[in-house]
């Protein structure tokens, strides 16, 4: 797929902007803080209905404005799609999602019309960070691949919030502990598709990322592996097993006022030569592992949609040594790419189709 037009209105540092990127590689050059990453964030918003940088939608609205909007036109193999998102600063105002000229009620209906994979300096957190970062990686990949997963994770999280709220009410003497049986059954049922999809995706990512790591690192002695970790990782019947686990852990949950079992505690174990990377991997090894995971993400989304996703590189090439950079670029020549940098020379031997200068909310050739 290819992004043919991007329109911003009152988004971050941009009062109004229209971009028409070429099919190949577009490089955005500018100083730190000039607004380069804002452009990639706008595209990410059109793909997933959310930012990759903040959980607060109001952060994306230009200072002094009550609303902002982003629209993207996408050329796909068989169709031409247009998607958009409008955000509001007023408390209680819901974001609006547009697909092909119509307002849709659910964010899940946005998924798949424009897919992207973003590489950013924060990707080190995939290796070094908390389990939440790796769960989000899985969830965003699966949501872009199939909207049904997005709805499944939303359902599970809603039930989890209700169960946790009931635990707190019971602790205050205002809740009925017998109601936990109902929420346990619903949570266990909602968990099953999440576990099955995550387990399958983790296996595919592990196979692909291991090969990508070998290629990028150029070191045959480093063997990278990725495995799904969780209370239900090996379960043949996740719903039945989670229900049993919730029963056993109920006393602890009532004491801690939170749910201790379920896929919201899942993680991915990343290892080199059998050793977990989070504690010992060098910056170079961690960055290579993160890149390998993103490349695996590209492979999986390409297979799911039978066309390549949009590639977004946010100032990552300058962080790689010459060898790793060259081997990474060799894998990225088959898709539309938008990348940011502070100096054009930092992107190495890449030959862009367009170079755009970014400064204080403006973009020029």
C-alpha positions in Angstrom: 0.0 0.0 0.0 1.0 3.6 -0.5 0.2 6.9 1.3 -0.7 9.3 -1.5 -1.8 12.3 0.5 -1.6 13.4 4.2 -3.6 16.4 5.5 -3.1 17.9 8.9 -5.1 20.6 10.6 -4.2 22.1 14.0 -2.1 19.0 14.7 0.8 19.4 17.1 3.1 22.1 15.6 1.1 22.3 12.3 -1.7 24.8 11.8 -2.4 23.3 8.3 -0.4 21.1 6.0 -0.8 18.9 3.0 1.9 16.4 2.0 2.0 14.3 -1.2 4.8 11.8 -0.6 6.3 9.8 -3.5 6.2 6.0 -3.8 9.7 5.5 -2.6 11.7 7.1 0.2 10.9 10.5 1.7 13.4 12.0 4.1 12.3 14.7 6.5 15.4 16.8 7.6 15.3 19.3 10.5 16.6 20.1 13.9 15.4 18.4 17.0 12.0 19.8 18.0 11.3 21.0 14.5 8.2 18.8 14.1 9.6 15.8 12.1 8.2 13.2 14.5 4.8 14.9 14.5 4.4 13.9 10.9 5.0 10.3 11.6 2.8 10.4 14.6 0.0 11.7 12.4 0.3 8.8 10.1 0.4 6.4 13.1 -2.8 8.0 14.3 -4.5 7.2 10.9 -3.3 3.6 11.1 -4.3 2.8 14.7 -6.4 5.6 16.0 -3.8 6.4 18.7 -0.4 8.0 19.1 2.8 6.0 19.6 4.0 8.7 22.0 1.2 9.6 24.3 -2.0 8.1 25.8 -3.6 11.5 26.0 -5.2 12.5 22.8 -5.3 16.2 23.8 -1.5 16.3 23.6 -1.8 16.1 19.8 -4.0 19.2 19.5 -2.2 22.4 18.6 -1.9 24.8 21.5 -4.8 27.2 21.6 -7.1 25.0 19.4 -10.1 23.1 20.5 -9.8 20.3 17.9 -7.4 18.8 15.4 -7.8 16.5 12.4 -5.6 14.2 10.3 -6.7 12.6 7.0 -4.8 10.1 4.9 -5.4 8.9 1.3 -4.2 5.4 0.6 -3.6 3.6 -2.7 -4.0 -0.1 -2.1 -3.7 -3.1 -4.5 -7.4 -3.0 -5.4 -8.9 0.1 -3.9 -8.2 3.8 -3.0 -9.1 4.4 0.7 -9.3 7.6 2.8 -9.2 7.5 6.5 -9.2 10.2 9.2 -9.2 11.0 12.9 -10.5 14.1 14.6 -9.7 14.9 18.2 -11.2 17.3 20.7 -9.8 19.1 23.7 -13.1 19.3 25.6 -13.5 16.8 28.4 -15.9 14.1 27.4 -15.8 14.7 23.6 -15.1 11.4 21.8 -12.7 11.2 18.9 -14.3 10.8 15.5 -13.1 8.2 13.1 -13.6 8.5 9.3 -13.4 5.8 6.7 -14.1 6.6 3.1 -16.2 9.6 3.8 -18.3 8.1 6.6 -18.0 8.4 10.4 -17.6 5.0 12.0 -18.6 4.1 15.5 -15.6 1.9 16.4 -11.9 2.3 16.1 -11.6 -1.3 15.0 -13.2 -0.2 11.7 -10.1 1.9 11.0 -7.8 -1.1 11.2 -6.3 -2.4 8.0 -7.0 0.5 5.7 -3.6 1.9 6.3 -1.0 -0.2 8.1 2.4 1.0 9.3 5.5 -0.2 11.1 7.4 2.4 13.0 11.0 2.2 14.1 12.0 4.8 16.8 14.7 5.3 19.4 12.1 4.2 22.0 12.2 0.7 20.5 15.0 -0.1 22.9 12.2 -0.4 25.4 11.0 -3.5 23.5 14.1 -5.2 24.9 15.0 -3.3 28.1 11.6 -2.0 29.2 8.6 -3.4 31.1 6.3 -6.2 29.9 3.6 -3.7 29.0 5.8 -2.4 26.1 6.1 -5.9 24.6 2.3 -6.6 25.2 1.5 -3.4 23.3 3.8 -4.5 20.5 1.9 -7.8 20.1 -1.5 -6.1 20.5 -0.8 -3.4 17.9 0.6 -6.0 15.4 -2.4 -8.2 15.8 -4.9 -5.4 15.7 -3.5 -4.1 12.4 -3.7 -7.7 11.0 -7.2 -8.4 12.1 -9.8 -6.1 13.6 -11.4 -9.0 15.5 -8.4 -9.1 17.7 -8.7 -5.4 18.5 -12.3 -6.0 19.7 -11.3 -9.0 21.7 -8.6 -7.1 23.6 -11.1 -4.2 24.2 -13.6 -6.6 25.6 -11.1 -8.3 27.9 -9.9 -5.0 29.3 -13.4 -3.8 29.9 -14.2 -6.9 31.9 -10.9 -6.7 33.8 -11.7 -3.1 34.8 -15.1 -4.3 36.1 -13.5 -7.1 38.1 -10.9 -4.8 39.6 -13.5 -2.2 40.5 -15.6 -5.0 42.3 -12.5 -6.1 44.2 -12.1 -2.5 45.6 -15.8 -2.3 46.4 -15.6 -5.5 48.3 -12.7 -4.2 50.3 -14.7 -1.1 51.2 -17.6 -3.3 52.4 -19.9 -2.2 49.6 -19.5 -5.1 47.1 -20.9 -8.6 46.9 -18.1 -11.2 46.7 -20.5 -13.7 45.1 -20.5 -11.5 42.0 -16.9 -12.4 41.4 -18.0 -15.7 40.0 -19.8 -14.0 37.1 -16.8 -11.7 36.3 -14.4 -14.6 36.6 -16.4 -16.6 34.0 -16.6 -13.6 31.6 -12.9 -12.8 32.0 -11.8 -16.4 31.3 -14.0 -16.6 28.2 -12.6 -13.3 26.9 -9.0 -14.3 27.6 -9.1 -17.4 25.4 -8.9 -15.8 21.9 -6.2 -13.3 23.1 -4.0 -16.1 24.4 -4.4 -18.2 21.2 -3.7 -15.2 18.9 -0.7 -14.0 20.9 0.8 -17.5 21.2 0.5 -18.0 17.4 1.9 -14.5 16.7 4.8 -14.9 19.1 5.8 -18.1 17.4 5.8 -16.4 14.0 7.7 -13.4 15.2 10.3 -15.6 16.9 11.0 -17.5 13.7 11.2 -14.4 11.5 13.0 -12.2 14.0 15.7 -14.8 14.7 16.6 -14.8 11.0 16.5 -11.0 10.8 18.8 -10.7 13.8 21.4 -13.0 12.3 21.3 -10.9 9.1 21.6 -7.5 10.7 24.1 -8.4 13.4 26.3 -10.3 11.0 27.4 -12.5 13.9 26.6 -16.2 13.6 27.5 -16.8 17.2 24.6 -14.7 18.5 21.4 -16.7 18.4 18.3 -14.6 19.2 15.1 -16.2 20.4 11.6 -14.9 21.3 9.1 -16.8 23.4 5.6 -16.1 24.7 5.4 -16.0 28.5 2.3 -16.0 30.6 0.2 -18.0 33.0 -1.6 -19.6 30.1 1.3 -19.8 27.6 1.1 -23.7 27.5 -2.6 -24.0 28.1 -4.6 -26.3 25.8 -7.8 -24.7 27.2 -7.1 -21.1 28.3 -10.7 -20.3 29.4 -10.9 -23.4 31.7 -7.4 -22.9 33.1 -7.8 -19.2 33.8 -11.1 -19.8 35.6 -9.3 -22.3 37.8 -6.4 -19.9 38.4 -8.8 -17.0 39.3 -10.4 -19.3 41.9 -7.1 -20.1 43.5 -5.8 -16.5 43.5 -9.1 -14.9 44.7 -7.9 -14.4 48.3 -4.7 -12.7 47.1 -6.7 -10.6 44.6 -9.0 -9.4 47.3 -6.0 -8.4 49.4 -4.1 -6.7 46.6 -7.3 -5.2 45.0 -6.2 -6.3 41.5 -6.4 -9.3 39.2 -3.2 -11.3 39.3 -3.9 -13.9 36.7 -4.6 -13.5 32.9 -3.2 -12.3 29.7 -2.8 -8.7 31.0 0.3 -10.2 32.8 1.8 -11.7 29.6 5.3 -11.0 28.4 7.7 -11.9 25.6 11.0 -13.5 26.7 13.9 -12.2 24.5 17.1 -14.2 24.7 20.6 -14.4 23.2 22.3 -17.7 23.6 19.7 -18.7 26.1 20.3 -15.7 28.4 17.5 -13.2 28.9 18.4 -9.9 27.1 16.7 -7.5 29.4 19.4 -7.7 32.1 22.6 -8.1 30.1 22.3 -7.1 26.4 24.4 -4.3 25.1 22.8 -1.3 23.5 23.9 -2.6 20.1 22.4 -6.0 20.8 19.2 -4.6 22.1 18.8 -2.3 19.1 19.4 -5.1 16.7 16.8 -7.3 18.5 14.3 -4.4 18.3 14.9 -3.9 14.6 14.6 -7.7 14.0 11.2 -7.6 15.8 10.0 -4.7 13.6 11.2 -6.5 10.5 9.2 -9.5 11.5 6.2 -7.2 12.0 6.6 -6.1 8.4 6.6 -9.7 7.2 3.5 -10.6 9.1 1.5 -7.6 8.1 2.6 -8.1 4.5 1.3 -11.6 4.6 -2.0 -10.6 6.3 -2.9 -7.9 3.8 -1.0 -9.2 0.7 0.7 -5.8 0.4 3.5 -4.1 2.3 2.8 -1.7 5.1 4.1 1.9 5.2 7.5 2.1 6.9 8.2 4.9 9.3 11.8 5.5 10.6 12.1 8.1 13.3 15.8 9.1 13.5 17.0 5.5 14.0 19.6 5.1 11.2 22.1 7.5 13.0 22.0 5.1 16.0 23.4 2.2 14.0 26.9 1.4 13.0 27.7 1.3 9.3 27.4 -2.4 8.9 24.1 -2.8 10.7 22.7 0.2 8.8 23.6 -1.2 5.4 22.2 -4.6 6.3 19.0 -3.0 7.6 18.5 -0.9 4.5 19.0 -4.0 2.3 15.7 -5.3 3.8 13.8 -2.1 3.3 13.9 -1.4 -0.4 10.5 -2.9 -1.2 8.1 -0.5 0.5 7.2 3.2 0.8 9.4 4.7 3.5 9.2 8.0 5.4 12.2 8.7 7.7 13.4 11.6 9.8 16.9 12.8 10.5 18.8 15.9 11.7 21.3 15.8 8.9 21.0 14.2 5.5 24.4 12.7 5.8 23.3 10.5 8.7 21.2 8.3 6.5 24.2 6.9 4.8 24.1 5.5 1.2 20.3 5.8 1.0 19.0 7.5 -2.2 15.7 9.3 -1.3 13.0 10.1 -3.8 12.2 13.3 -1.9 14.0 15.4 0.7 11.8 17.8 2.7 13.1 20.4 5.2 11.1 20.7 8.4 11.2 23.9 10.5 8.7 25.4 13.0 5.6 23.9 11.6 6.5 24.2 8.0 7.7 21.6 5.4 9.5 22.7 2.2 11.6 21.2 -0.5 
